[in-house]
Amino acid sequence: MVDAILAARGLRRRIVLVLPNSAGVPFVVAATDLIATLPSRIVKGLASVPNVRVPTPPLSDVEVTPHMFWHRRTHTTPLQAWLRAVIKDIAVGI
């Protein structure tokens, strides 16, 4: 989504690192000259991290719709169904 917005302005990112989740982002940003693009919910907690600066983004807020995917063989598995329901309840409350 970010890339599409930038492309519309004639810009593009140079991605040098991809992490499996956002937990390590503050450490990487604090120890390097890299920047990160993150959802606002995550960024709110980073303002107090040493060596991390959180500027106002130059892009407008983007609405992202979350999706869950699973293999059809686990569709009726009770534990899988329970976990999907818990994740859905948490996501609805955010």
C-alpha positions, 0 to 999 in steps of 0.5 A, a space after each residue: 500500500 505504501 509503495 502504491 502511494 509513493 508510486 503515484 507521487 513518482 517516488 519509490 522505497 529502497 528496501 534493505 531489510 525485511 523483518 518477520 514482525 515489528 518487534 525488532 524494528 525499534 532496535 534496528 532503527 535505533 542502531 542504524 540509519 534506516 527508517 521504517 514504515 509501520 502502522 500508527 498503532 505500533 508507532 504510538 509506543 515507539 516515541 519514548 524509545 531512545 535513538 528513535 524519532 517518530 516524525 509526522 508522516 508525509 502520507 495520509 492515513 491508509 485504511 488496511 483491512 486485515 484478512 485471515 487465511 487457513 488451509 481447508 483441512 483445518 477449517 473444522 478443527 476445534 482448536 483452529 476454529 477457536 484460535 480464529 475466533 479469538 483473533 477475530 474478537 481481538 481484531 474487532 476490538 482494536 
